[in-house]
Amino acid sequence: MADMQKMTKEEALAKVAQGVGSIYSKEDVVNLINSIEENAGKATITEELIETISDAVATSINNSGQDVIDDFEVDIDQSYGGNSFEVNINDIDFNETRIASIVAEVLSEELETEEETEED
């Protein structure tokens, strides 16, 4: 048991549970504890999940329409002697609270779905 590779807490507990009682020395237990990965319990995010969340945020913001816009300034100019118009948007103020809410909702939904997938 002297040369151990890194493992999760669950793997270490399973290894101890499989053993016969009292077969581990103090050194074995210390080595087993040291073999537990340091990042156990920390959240990890995959490239696929980043893409899924990014797409979901973009779609949600797009679907919210003007809910994410607080104010805007528009100039409309009629072309000289013609029937066409030119529209210029000079300034847009976004509703940061609404955008943050959309991002939080999407993160909650996507991460909850990801956890359910991992448990299955």
Buried (B, 14 or more C-beta within 10 A) or exposed (E): BEEBEEBBEEBBEEBBEEEEEEEBEEEBEEBBEEBBBEEEEEEEEEEEBEEBBEEBBEEBBEEBEEEBEEEEEEEEEEEEEEEEEEEEEEEEEEBEEBBEBBBEEBEEEBBEEBEEEEEE
